[in-house]
Every structure is written in C-alpha cells, then in structure tokens.
Amino acid sequence: MTTEWVDHDSESSTGGVEQRDRTLTKLACRSWQDLPTADVVAAVESGELTTANHGTAAGQRITAATAASAAAVQRQGLAPLSDAVADWSGFGTVIPVLSGSPGAGASLVTAVLSDALSSLRQRVLLVDTAEPARSGLATAAPVEGPAEAGPHESVRVRHSWRDESTVLARLETELPVLTPGMVPPPRFFKPTSGALDVTVVDIGHDAWRMAAHPLAGPGAWLRSGSPPVRPVLVCRASRPSLSQAEQVLARLEAWNEAGVITLPIQLVVVGAWSWPAGVAGAAGRRMAALLEETVFLPHDSTMAVEGITTEPVPKRVRAAITPLLSRWGLVASSPVTSRRAVRRRNRKESSA
C-alpha cells in the first residue's frame, strides 16, 4: 500500500484539525474499499491520538496501519455484511456476556461463570475481547502464556492458564486503538489442542455501540449458529442500568428478527440480593421478559476493591450462579436449586 504523507506546516495553515481528519479518513479508506465505517472512524481516532503525541507523520502512519490491520482481520472471518450462521462446534457451549450499561460488571460475571464451571470439572475457554489497557481480566492469570500469531501482525492472542482447567485467551496489540474489526474471528481464540466443554466470552466493548452493528468484531460471538449460543446480559439493580439495558436490547432486536444474532436469554444483576423496591417495575417489555429468572450475584467487598485477580472468585459468589448452570444442563443438578435458598445460604455465610 502506498501512502502520501502530508507536510505538517502546510496542513496547519490550510484547515487544522478538520483538514487533518479528511486526510486521515482518506488514508484509512485506502486499505480496503469495504472497510466498515466503525473501523474507519476508529483508525482516524487512532491517528488523531498519535498526532497529538508524536506529530502528523506518525499520526498518518498509525492511521494507515490500524486500517490495514482491521481490513486484514475482517477478510478472515464471516463478512460483517453476511447473514451466514456460525459453526460453534468445537467451542462447547458458548456463553457471550455483555454489559447492559457502563460498569455493570460483565468481566466479573464472566469470571464467576468460568470459575464456577471450572470448579465443577468443566474444561473452559475464557475469552477476553477488550482493548488490553481496559481489560477487566488483565490480571486473571497467574502466569502469562505465549502470544500466538493472530490474523495480522498487529493483532495477537495470548493463551494463559487461569487454573488447571481454564484457558484465558486475551488480545494484544501495540496500536493505540483497537477497532471493532481488529477483534479476530472466534476461531483465533480457540486453543490448538484440547477439547472444550464451555466457552465464556467477555464481549469487553461498549454494548451500545456494538449493538448498532453486532456482526463485526466482538459481536461475532452473538451470531446465530449451531449449537445455539446462550448470551447473558449484565446490569445493576438500579433504574438507570435497567433502562440502558432495555435500549441495548432494542438495538439488538432487529438483528435477532433477521435471524443473524441471538438475543440475551439470561439476566444477571451484580451486587444485589434482589430488586430494590420500585426498580423492577420500571423494566421495559424486553427486560421484563428476563426478570422472572434473574440471577443475583451478591456484593463481595474484596472483589469490589481488587477486581478479578489470580484468586478464584469466592465460593459464595460462585454458588449464586450454579443453579443457572444446572438449569442449562452444564453441570450436575445442585441440591440448592431455588434463588431464595441461594440467598438464604449466602446471607448465613456473610453473617458468619
């Protein structure tokens, strides 16, 4: 790919930021005429950020590199405009986890699901699609494994052991912005050896933006396929979080009706025993359909401060999710099957 660099001084005198944005947009679009708009925008943002720190030439170079990386990755999976279904054989049961609102706790729920399954002798692939600097699972493995070649030299997937039966697959890149299209297709996250029982995926990106075009990047994990995926939606026990989650579902609804993605089938609420008075009644029609089987994860003060570490998620938090796993047939039925019984047991352990 040939790139024409623009002189910094002449650019400054003929339009400033607006002119620079046009130049960077042209550079991004040269990588591939079918590059999705979201990737073009992110490549330009990457160039603007680099320009602010290192100057115009560096910004143009990074824009071109970011767009080229996204273009190369996009060509190696299902096209973002394709309505083809995915083949999930080899991944076991796929559980994508997305946040219904900012800071809802998707990474926490992902870790809880993974650790609960692992403790019950399931072989788990834990996938993290977040930008490395913003990952909620960045410190989830005690030892970093090798970084394996990805779909492009700028994107790699590092496989590490979280515990003896859980492999953590995380993205790595030196580029300042990870565009949606730079997230590799699912097959690049799968370990090269060993069978899997379950794959738990931390979508790791703003669900509001992802839901506008979920067929590219991390949204690929929501694609309809065989066997069917089981997406989980995460929110907090508050009216604002419930309302924002409703809007995410509204965006995803049209894609689901077209048959290309699967809507979340399970709601998990973080940091609460139950709905506060008056909150559940504010749910829109889409969220209301998920309320009856809501799973509540109790607050844990250590995890609230430290986040996800190399230590397993506390047993009482894992216990709250186990009835769901039993209901889905992923683990043997637990003697504690009702949500009310789980809450009683957790309160007893908490006060002990």
C-alpha positions as CSV (number, residue, x, y, z in Angstrom):
1,M,0.0,0.0,0.0
2,T,1.4,3.4,-0.9
3,T,0.7,6.4,1.3
4,E,1.2,10.1,0.6
5,W,2.4,11.9,3.7
6,V,1.2,15.5,4.2
7,D,3.6,18.2,5.3
8,H,2.7,19.3,8.9
9,D,3.2,23.0,8.3
10,S,1.1,23.2,5.2
11,E,-1.6,21.2,6.9
12,S,-1.7,23.5,9.9
13,S,-2.1,26.5,7.6
14,T,-4.9,25.1,5.5
15,G,-7.6,23.8,7.8
16,G,-6.1,22.4,11.0
17,V,-7.9,19.5,12.6
18,E,-10.7,19.4,10.0
19,Q,-8.2,19.1,7.2
20,R,-6.2,16.5,9.1
21,D,-9.4,14.4,9.7
22,R,-10.1,14.4,6.0
23,T,-6.6,13.3,5.2
24,L,-6.6,10.6,7.8
25,T,-10.0,9.3,6.5
26,K,-8.7,9.0,3.0
27,L,-5.7,7.1,4.3
28,A,-7.9,4.7,6.3
29,C,-10.2,4.1,3.3
30,R,-7.3,3.2,1.0
31,S,-6.7,-0.1,2.9
32,W,-9.9,-1.7,1.7
33,Q,-12.9,-0.1,0.0
34,D,-15.3,-2.3,2.1
35,L,-13.8,-1.4,5.4
36,P,-16.7,-0.8,7.8
37,T,-17.3,2.7,8.8
38,A,-16.7,1.9,12.5
39,D,-13.2,0.8,11.7
40,V,-12.5,3.9,9.5
41,V,-13.6,6.1,12.4
42,A,-11.5,4.2,14.9
43,A,-8.5,4.3,12.6
44,V,-8.9,8.1,12.3
45,E,-9.2,8.4,16.1
46,S,-6.0,6.3,16.4
47,G,-4.2,8.7,14.1
48,E,-5.5,11.8,15.9
49,L,-4.3,10.5,19.2
50,T,-0.9,9.7,17.8
51,T,-0.7,13.1,16.1
52,A,-1.3,14.8,19.4
53,N,1.6,13.0,21.0
54,H,4.1,12.4,18.1
55,G,3.2,14.7,15.2
56,T,1.4,14.5,11.8
57,A,3.7,11.9,10.1
58,A,3.4,9.5,12.9
59,G,-0.4,10.0,13.1
60,Q,-0.8,9.2,9.4
61,R,1.4,6.1,9.7
62,I,-0.7,4.8,12.6
63,T,-4.0,5.5,10.8
64,A,-2.8,3.5,7.8
65,A,-1.5,0.7,10.0
66,T,-4.7,0.5,12.0
67,A,-6.9,0.4,9.0
68,A,-4.7,-2.2,7.3
69,S,-4.9,-4.4,10.4
70,A,-8.7,-4.1,10.5
71,A,-9.0,-4.9,6.8
72,A,-6.8,-7.9,7.1
73,V,-8.7,-9.3,10.1
74,Q,-12.1,-8.7,8.5
75,R,-11.2,-10.7,5.5
76,Q,-10.6,-13.8,7.6
77,G,-14.0,-14.3,9.2
78,L,-17.6,-14.1,8.3
79,A,-18.1,-10.8,6.5
80,P,-19.7,-8.1,8.6
81,L,-22.4,-7.8,6.0
82,S,-23.0,-11.5,5.8
83,D,-26.1,-13.1,7.3
84,A,-24.5,-16.6,7.4
85,V,-24.8,-18.5,10.6
86,A,-21.7,-19.6,12.6
87,D,-20.3,-23.0,13.3
88,W,-19.8,-23.3,17.0
89,S,-18.8,-26.9,17.1
90,G,-15.5,-27.3,18.9
91,F,-16.2,-24.5,21.4
92,G,-18.6,-26.4,23.6
93,T,-21.5,-24.3,24.9
94,V,-20.8,-20.6,24.0
95,I,-21.8,-18.1,26.6
96,P,-21.2,-14.5,25.5
97,V,-21.5,-11.9,28.3
98,L,-22.3,-8.3,27.6
99,S,-23.0,-5.3,29.8
100,G,-26.4,-3.6,29.6
101,S,-24.9,-0.4,31.0
102,P,-21.4,1.0,31.7
103,G,-19.7,-0.6,34.6
104,A,-22.3,-3.2,35.1
105,G,-19.8,-5.9,35.7
106,A,-19.6,-8.1,32.6
107,S,-16.0,-9.1,33.4
108,L,-17.0,-10.1,36.9
109,V,-19.9,-12.3,35.6
110,T,-17.6,-13.8,33.0
111,A,-15.1,-14.8,35.7
112,V,-17.8,-16.1,38.0
113,L,-19.2,-18.3,35.2
114,S,-15.7,-19.5,34.3
115,D,-14.6,-20.3,37.9
116,A,-17.9,-22.0,38.7
117,L,-17.7,-24.3,35.7
118,S,-14.0,-25.0,36.3
119,S,-14.7,-25.9,40.0
120,L,-17.2,-28.4,38.7
121,R,-14.6,-30.1,36.4
122,Q,-15.6,-28.4,33.2
123,R,-12.9,-27.5,30.6
124,V,-13.4,-23.8,29.9
125,L,-12.1,-21.3,27.4
126,L,-12.3,-17.8,28.8
127,V,-12.2,-15.2,26.0
128,D,-11.4,-11.6,26.6
129,T,-12.1,-9.3,23.6
130,A,-11.4,-6.0,25.3
131,E,-8.7,-3.5,24.5
132,P,-5.7,-4.7,26.5
133,A,-5.4,-1.4,28.5
134,R,-9.1,-1.6,29.5
135,S,-9.4,-5.3,30.2
136,G,-11.2,-6.4,33.3
137,L,-9.4,-9.8,33.1
138,A,-5.9,-8.4,32.6
139,T,-4.7,-9.9,35.9
140,A,-6.8,-13.1,35.8
141,A,-3.9,-15.5,35.0
142,P,-1.1,-16.1,37.5
143,V,1.4,-16.6,34.6
144,E,1.2,-15.2,31.1
145,G,1.3,-17.8,28.4
146,P,2.8,-17.3,24.9
147,A,1.4,-14.8,22.4
148,E,0.4,-16.7,19.3
149,A,0.2,-15.3,15.8
150,G,-3.2,-13.7,15.0
151,P,-4.9,-12.9,11.8
152,H,-2.5,-9.9,11.3
153,E,0.9,-9.0,12.6
154,S,-0.6,-6.2,14.7
155,V,-3.1,-8.4,16.5
156,R,-2.1,-11.4,18.6
157,V,-3.9,-13.7,21.0
158,R,-2.2,-14.7,24.2
159,H,-3.3,-18.0,25.8
160,S,-2.6,-18.4,29.6
161,W,-3.8,-20.9,32.2
162,R,-6.1,-19.3,34.8
163,D,-6.3,-22.6,36.6
164,E,-5.8,-26.3,35.7
165,S,-8.9,-26.5,33.5
166,T,-9.4,-22.9,32.3
167,V,-7.5,-21.3,29.4
168,L,-7.7,-17.5,29.2
169,A,-7.4,-16.0,25.7
170,R,-6.7,-12.3,25.6
171,L,-6.0,-9.8,22.8
172,E,-2.7,-7.9,22.4
173,T,-1.8,-5.1,20.1
174,E,0.7,-2.2,20.0
175,L,-1.6,0.1,18.1
176,P,-3.2,2.8,20.2
177,V,-6.8,1.9,19.3
178,L,-8.4,-1.5,18.8
179,T,-11.1,-1.1,16.2
180,P,-14.1,-3.4,16.2
181,G,-12.8,-5.1,13.1
182,M,-9.4,-5.8,14.6
183,V,-11.0,-8.3,17.1
184,P,-10.2,-11.6,15.5
185,P,-12.9,-14.1,14.4
186,P,-13.7,-16.6,17.1
187,R,-11.5,-19.4,15.7
188,F,-8.4,-17.5,16.5
189,F,-9.2,-17.6,20.2
190,K,-9.5,-21.4,20.3
191,P,-6.5,-23.3,21.7
192,T,-4.8,-25.5,19.2
193,S,-5.2,-28.6,21.4
194,G,-7.7,-30.0,23.9
195,A,-11.5,-30.3,23.9
196,L,-13.7,-27.7,25.4
197,D,-16.9,-28.0,27.4
198,V,-17.8,-24.3,27.6
199,T,-16.5,-21.1,26.1
200,V,-17.3,-18.0,28.2
201,V,-16.8,-14.6,26.4
202,D,-16.4,-11.2,27.9
203,I,-17.6,-9.0,25.0
204,G,-15.5,-6.3,26.5
205,H,-16.7,-3.4,24.4
206,D,-19.4,-0.7,24.7
207,A,-22.6,-2.7,24.2
208,W,-24.5,0.4,23.0
209,R,-22.1,0.9,20.1
210,M,-21.6,-2.8,19.4
211,A,-25.4,-3.3,19.2
212,A,-25.6,-0.9,16.3
213,H,-23.7,-3.4,14.1
214,P,-23.1,-6.6,16.0
215,L,-21.9,-8.7,13.1
216,A,-18.4,-7.3,13.2
217,G,-15.7,-7.7,15.8
218,P,-16.8,-8.8,19.3
219,G,-20.4,-9.0,18.3
220,A,-19.5,-12.1,16.2
221,W,-19.9,-14.1,19.3
222,L,-23.6,-13.3,19.3
223,R,-24.1,-14.8,15.8
224,S,-26.8,-17.4,15.5
225,G,-25.4,-20.9,14.8
226,S,-25.1,-24.5,15.8
227,P,-25.1,-25.3,18.6
228,P,-27.0,-22.1,19.7
229,V,-25.2,-19.6,21.8
230,R,-26.5,-18.5,25.2
231,P,-25.9,-14.8,25.7
232,V,-26.0,-13.3,29.1
233,L,-26.9,-9.6,29.8
234,V,-25.5,-7.9,32.9
235,C,-26.9,-4.9,34.7
236,R,-27.0,-3.3,38.2
237,A,-30.0,-3.2,40.4
238,S,-31.0,0.4,39.5
239,R,-33.4,2.2,37.3
240,P,-30.7,3.8,35.1
241,S,-29.0,0.5,34.5
242,L,-32.3,-1.3,33.7
243,S,-33.3,1.5,31.3
244,Q,-29.9,1.4,29.5
245,A,-30.1,-2.4,29.2
246,E,-33.5,-2.1,27.6
247,Q,-32.1,0.2,24.9
248,V,-29.3,-2.3,24.2
249,L,-31.9,-5.0,23.7
250,A,-33.9,-2.7,21.4
251,R,-30.9,-2.2,19.1
252,L,-30.2,-5.9,19.0
253,E,-33.8,-6.8,18.4
254,A,-33.8,-6.1,14.7
255,W,-30.7,-8.2,14.2
256,N,-32.3,-11.0,16.1
257,E,-35.5,-10.8,14.0
258,A,-33.3,-11.1,10.9
259,G,-32.0,-14.4,12.3
260,V,-28.4,-13.4,12.4
261,I,-27.8,-13.0,16.2
262,T,-29.2,-14.4,19.4
263,L,-30.7,-12.1,22.0
264,P,-29.6,-12.5,25.6
265,I,-31.6,-15.2,27.2
266,Q,-30.4,-14.6,30.8
267,L,-30.2,-11.5,33.0
268,V,-27.6,-11.3,35.8
269,V,-27.7,-8.5,38.3
270,V,-24.4,-7.7,40.1
271,G,-24.1,-6.5,43.7
272,A,-27.6,-7.2,45.0
273,W,-29.7,-9.9,46.7
274,S,-32.9,-8.8,45.0
275,W,-34.5,-5.8,43.2
276,P,-34.9,-2.7,45.3
277,A,-38.5,-1.5,45.7
278,G,-39.8,0.1,42.6
279,V,-36.9,-0.8,40.3
280,A,-38.1,-4.0,38.6
281,G,-41.5,-2.3,37.8
282,A,-39.6,0.2,35.6
283,A,-38.4,-2.5,33.2
284,G,-39.4,-2.1,29.6
285,R,-41.0,-5.0,27.7
286,R,-37.7,-6.5,26.6
287,M,-36.1,-6.5,30.0
288,A,-39.4,-7.6,31.6
289,A,-39.2,-10.9,29.7
290,L,-35.9,-11.6,31.5
291,L,-36.9,-10.7,35.1
292,E,-38.5,-13.9,36.2
293,E,-35.3,-15.9,36.0
294,T,-32.9,-13.1,37.1
295,V,-29.7,-14.3,38.8
296,F,-28.4,-12.0,41.6
297,L,-24.7,-12.0,42.4
298,P,-24.1,-10.8,46.0
299,H,-21.7,-8.0,46.7
300,D,-18.2,-9.0,47.7
301,S,-16.1,-6.3,49.2
302,T,-12.7,-7.7,48.3
303,M,-13.7,-8.1,44.6
304,A,-15.2,-4.6,44.6
305,V,-11.8,-3.2,45.6
306,E,-9.4,-5.5,43.8
307,G,-11.4,-6.7,40.7
308,I,-10.6,-10.0,39.1
309,T,-7.3,-11.4,40.3
310,T,-5.5,-14.7,40.0
311,E,-7.5,-15.9,43.0
312,P,-10.7,-17.9,42.3
313,V,-14.0,-16.0,42.7
314,P,-15.3,-16.5,46.3
315,K,-17.3,-19.7,46.7
316,R,-20.5,-17.9,47.9
317,V,-20.5,-15.8,44.7
318,R,-20.0,-18.9,42.5
319,A,-22.8,-20.6,44.4
320,A,-25.2,-17.9,43.2
321,I,-24.6,-18.8,39.6
322,T,-24.6,-22.6,40.0
323,P,-28.4,-23.1,39.8
324,L,-28.3,-21.4,36.3
325,L,-25.6,-23.8,35.1
326,S,-27.6,-26.7,36.4
327,R,-30.7,-25.4,34.6
328,W,-28.8,-25.2,31.4
329,G,-27.5,-28.8,31.9
330,L,-23.9,-27.7,32.0
331,V,-23.3,-29.2,35.4
332,A,-24.9,-31.8,37.6
333,S,-28.0,-30.7,39.4
334,S,-27.2,-28.9,42.6
335,P,-29.2,-29.7,45.8
336,V,-29.7,-25.9,46.1
337,T,-31.8,-25.0,43.1
338,S,-34.0,-22.1,44.1
339,R,-32.9,-18.5,44.1
340,R,-34.4,-18.0,47.5
341,A,-32.4,-20.8,49.0
342,V,-29.2,-19.4,47.5
343,R,-29.9,-16.0,49.1
344,R,-30.6,-17.6,52.5
345,R,-27.4,-19.6,52.3
346,N,-25.3,-16.5,51.2
347,R,-26.7,-14.3,54.0
348,K,-25.9,-17.0,56.5
349,E,-22.3,-17.3,55.2
350,S,-21.9,-13.5,55.1
351,S,-23.0,-13.0,58.7
352,A,-20.9,-15.9,60.0
